[in-house]
Amino acid sequence: MKFDPEDGDLRPGEEYEPDYLCWHERDFMGDRVVVRMSPLQRLMYRALLQAAPYCSTRPYLPDDADELVYLADAPDLDAWRSNSAAILKKFYRVEFEGVGYWAHKRILADYRQMIEADAKRKREWEAKKEARSASASKAGNKRWEKERAKPSDSDAAGSDSHDSMRDDASNKPETNSQAEKKPERESKRQSTETETNMVSVSVSGHADKGSISSVTNPLSESASGSGSVEIEASVCLNLWLKTRNEDEVTAADYDEQPIIRLLHDGVAAAEIKRVLHWLPKSDYWGKPGKGQLKGTAGFRSAYKAILRSYENYRESVLTSKRDKPRAAGSTPDGDYP
């Protein structure tokens, strides 16, 4: 017979290959034709049913005795030929593009059902993946906005309180004790400024060229406030997000507080930036396994170990550049990591 229109959605050599088969022994042994088969015929028939979803012509069987003898696990070709008539009663022959095949209604129905179930599982998995990604992104954005809003509110409240305190202090008349201490405070302030200027002049006068790039006043650093820390933390957070794959980003990756704590612990922002630029090159840190970093909190907790790895990498690069012969006319300074 020609190709059955009911089976038009299934072609020989389908791509789908099931992971396992759900075998119904009660249905198999409840068939009167199967019960009347000889033990050898039943074994060969069972083997053909189990081979149909996995052979090269799945979910059909080839109309070729040389192929069927192997698929049926027959002892030899003569045994297959002498028993094939009783076995092939359970199949019907179809043709597709001039080539014949053996089809089985139960196998085709089960195969079609497995394809639909597999497609449904894939759709559900994709929907759950998108929902998790959207939820993580939404949670990260909310936390980001919340954390970004906190410093501005505190700074505004702090500036208002300081302004009010200054106004109150300016309007309040000075007492006798305050008037007596005022000249003493002015003299101490002038003394401090004089010592600071002397130190800066001494350093600039005796330092070799290139040995000291700048002299920083500690008072100016402390007076810079939390605003610069927040800006540096924001820049470092953006660099951290660039090291993460889009499908791996979670709400923990948007947490800015661990980076802020690193900066408050005395870690230089420039150092953190260099480490984050290098992090994608690491064969261990940020990779699945023991080197996996769970958000910015994991980065902060492992920062010292990451820094040692970065410094080892940097030293190896510097050593290789020093050992490498320089071309004529080149300068000794190179592009260091």
C-alpha positions in Angstrom: 0.0 0.0 0.0 1.0 3.6 -0.4 2.1 5.9 2.4 -0.8 6.2 4.9 -2.1 9.8 5.1 -2.7 9.3 8.8 1.1 8.9 9.2 1.9 11.9 7.0 3.6 13.7 9.9 6.1 10.8 10.4 8.7 10.2 7.7 11.3 7.4 7.6 14.5 8.4 9.4 12.9 10.9 11.9 15.4 12.9 13.9 13.9 12.2 17.3 15.3 9.3 19.2 13.7 8.4 22.5 15.8 8.0 25.6 13.8 5.0 26.7 10.7 2.9 25.8 7.6 2.4 28.0 6.9 -1.3 27.5 3.5 -2.7 28.2 3.9 -6.4 28.7 0.3 -6.9 29.5 -0.8 -5.5 26.1 1.9 -7.6 24.4 1.0 -10.9 26.0 -2.7 -10.1 25.8 -2.6 -10.2 21.9 -3.9 -13.6 20.8 -1.7 -13.6 17.7 1.3 -13.1 19.9 0.3 -15.9 22.2 0.0 -18.4 19.3 3.5 -17.6 18.1 6.4 -19.9 18.8 8.9 -18.8 21.5 11.4 -17.9 18.7 8.8 -15.9 16.8 7.8 -14.0 19.9 11.4 -13.1 20.7 12.0 -11.9 17.1 8.7 -9.9 17.1 9.6 -8.3 20.5 13.1 -7.4 19.2 11.5 -5.7 16.1 9.1 -3.7 18.2 12.0 -2.4 20.4 14.2 -1.7 17.4 11.7 0.3 15.3 12.1 3.6 17.3 15.9 3.5 17.1 16.8 2.0 13.7 17.9 4.2 10.7 14.4 4.2 9.2 12.6 5.0 12.5 9.8 4.7 13.3 9.4 2.2 10.5 11.3 -1.0 9.7 13.1 -1.5 6.4 11.6 -3.9 3.9 14.9 -5.8 3.5 15.4 -9.3 4.8 19.1 -8.8 5.3 18.4 -5.9 7.6 15.5 -7.5 9.4 17.4 -10.6 10.3 19.7 -8.4 12.4 17.0 -6.2 13.8 15.0 -9.2 14.8 18.1 -10.8 16.5 17.4 -14.0 14.4 19.8 -16.9 14.7 20.4 -16.8 10.9 18.8 -15.8 7.6 17.1 -19.2 7.2 15.4 -18.9 10.6 14.1 -15.5 9.7 12.7 -16.6 6.4 10.9 -19.6 7.9 9.3 -17.4 10.6 8.9 -14.0 9.0 5.4 -14.7 7.6 4.0 -15.2 11.1 5.8 -12.1 12.5 5.0 -9.7 9.7 1.3 -10.3 10.1 1.5 -7.7 12.9 2.9 -5.0 10.5 1.6 -3.4 7.3 3.7 -2.4 4.3 3.9 1.3 3.2 5.8 3.1 0.4 7.4 6.4 0.6 9.1 7.9 -2.5 9.1 4.5 -4.1 10.8 2.7 -1.1 9.0 0.1 0.9 8.8 0.0 4.7 7.0 -2.0 7.5 4.8 0.1 9.8 3.2 -0.8 13.1 0.2 1.2 14.4 1.0 1.0 18.1 4.7 1.9 17.5 3.7 4.9 15.4 1.1 6.1 18.0 3.6 5.8 20.8 6.4 7.5 18.8 4.1 10.4 18.0 3.1 10.7 21.6 6.8 10.7 22.7 7.6 13.5 20.2 4.7 15.6 21.6 5.7 15.0 25.2 9.4 15.9 24.5 8.4 19.1 22.7 6.1 20.0 25.6 8.9 19.5 28.1 11.2 21.7 26.1 8.6 24.5 25.9 8.0 24.3 29.6 11.7 24.4 30.4 12.2 27.4 28.1 9.2 29.2 29.8 10.6 28.5 33.2 14.1 29.7 32.1 12.7 33.0 30.8 10.6 33.5 34.0 13.6 32.9 36.2 15.7 35.3 34.1 13.0 38.0 34.2 12.5 37.5 37.9 16.2 37.8 38.6 16.5 40.9 36.4 13.5 42.5 38.1 14.8 41.8 41.5 18.3 43.0 40.6 16.9 46.2 39.2 14.8 46.9 42.3 17.7 46.2 44.6 20.0 48.4 42.4 17.5 51.3 42.6 17.1 50.8 46.3 20.8 50.8 47.0 21.4 53.7 44.7 18.7 55.7 46.5 20.0 55.2 50.0 23.2 57.3 49.8 21.5 60.3 48.2 18.9 60.3 50.9 21.4 60.1 53.7 23.6 62.8 52.1 20.7 65.1 51.8 19.6 64.5 55.4 23.2 64.9 56.6 23.7 68.2 54.7 20.4 69.6 56.0 21.4 68.7 59.6 24.8 70.2 59.2 23.3 73.4 57.7 20.9 73.7 60.6 23.7 73.1 63.1 25.8 75.8 61.5 22.9 78.2 61.5 22.2 77.6 65.1 25.9 78.0 66.0 26.1 81.2 64.1 23.1 82.7 65.8 24.1 81.5 69.3 26.2 84.1 71.2 29.7 83.1 72.2 30.4 82.5 75.9 33.5 83.7 77.7 35.2 80.3 77.6 34.5 79.9 73.9 36.0 83.4 73.2 39.1 82.4 75.2 39.6 79.1 73.3 39.1 80.6 69.8 42.6 82.1 69.5 44.1 78.8 70.7 42.2 76.9 68.0 43.3 79.4 65.3 47.0 79.0 66.3 46.8 75.2 66.2 45.2 75.3 62.8 47.9 77.5 61.4 50.6 75.3 62.9 49.1 72.2 61.2 49.0 74.0 57.9 52.6 75.0 58.2 53.8 71.5 59.0 51.8 70.1 56.0 53.4 72.6 53.7 56.9 71.8 55.0 56.4 68.1 54.4 55.1 68.6 50.9 58.1 70.9 50.1 60.6 68.4 51.6 59.2 65.5 49.5 59.1 67.5 46.3 62.6 68.8 46.9 64.4 65.5 47.6 62.4 62.8 45.7 64.0 61.4 42.5 62.1 61.8 39.2 59.5 59.1 38.7 59.9 57.7 42.2 56.9 59.6 43.6 54.1 60.4 41.3 52.0 62.6 43.7 51.7 63.6 47.4 48.3 63.2 48.8 47.0 65.1 51.8 45.2 62.6 54.2 42.8 65.3 55.2 41.6 65.8 51.7 41.0 62.0 51.2 38.9 61.8 54.4 37.0 64.9 53.4 36.1 63.5 50.0 33.1 61.8 51.6 31.1 58.7 50.5 30.1 60.2 47.2 33.4 59.2 45.5 33.2 55.7 47.0 29.8 55.2 45.6 30.9 56.3 42.2 33.9 54.0 42.2 31.7 51.1 43.5 29.3 51.7 40.6 32.1 51.6 38.1 33.5 48.4 39.6 30.0 46.9 39.6 29.6 47.5 35.9 33.0 45.8 35.3 31.9 42.9 37.5 28.7 42.5 35.4 30.7 42.4 32.2 32.6 39.3 33.5 29.3 37.4 33.9 27.4 35.6 31.2 23.9 36.9 30.7 22.2 33.6 31.5 24.2 33.3 34.8 23.4 36.8 36.2 21.4 36.7 39.4 20.2 39.3 41.9 23.4 38.7 43.9 25.4 40.1 41.0 23.7 43.5 41.4 24.6 43.9 45.1 26.9 46.9 45.4 27.5 46.7 49.1 30.3 44.1 49.1 32.3 46.3 46.7 31.7 49.3 48.9 32.9 47.4 51.9 36.1 46.4 50.0 36.7 50.1 49.3 36.1 51.0 53.0 38.5 48.2 54.0 41.2 50.2 52.2 41.4 48.4 48.9 42.2 50.8 46.1 39.5 51.2 43.4 42.2 51.0 40.7 43.4 47.7 42.0 39.8 46.3 42.0 39.4 47.5 38.4 42.6 45.8 37.3 41.5 42.5 38.9 38.1 42.7 37.3 39.6 43.4 33.8 41.8 40.3 34.3 39.1 38.0 35.8 37.8 36.7 32.5 41.3 35.5 31.6 41.6 33.4 34.7 41.3 29.6 34.2 40.0 29.1 37.8 38.2 32.1 39.2 34.7 32.7 38.0 34.5 29.3 36.4 32.2 26.4 37.4 33.5 24.4 40.3 35.6 25.4 43.2 36.4 28.8 41.6 32.8 29.8 41.1 31.9 33.2 42.5 28.4 33.7 43.8 27.7 37.3 43.2 29.7 40.3 44.4 29.6 38.9 48.0 31.6 35.8 46.7 34.0 38.1 44.9 34.6 40.1 48.1 35.2 37.0 50.3 37.7 35.5 47.8 39.3 38.8 46.9 42.6 38.2 48.6 43.1 34.8 46.9 42.0 36.3 43.5 44.5 39.1 44.0 47.3 36.6 44.6 46.4 34.8 41.4 46.3 38.1 39.5 49.7 39.1 40.9 51.2 35.7 39.9 49.8 36.1 36.4 51.1 39.7 36.2 54.6 38.6 37.4 54.7 35.8 34.8 53.8 38.3 32.0 56.4 40.7 33.2 59.0 38.0 33.4 58.2 36.8 29.9 58.5 40.4 28.5 61.8 40.9 30.2 63.2 37.7 28.8 61.9 38.4 25.3 64.7 40.1 23.2 63.7 43.6 22.2 63.8 44.8 18.7 66.3 47.5 17.7 65.1 51.0 18.6 62.4 49.8 21.0 62.1 51.2 24.5 62.5 49.0 27.6 59.1 49.9 28.9 56.3 47.7 27.7 52.5 47.4 28.1 52.2 45.8 31.5 48.9 44.1 32.5 
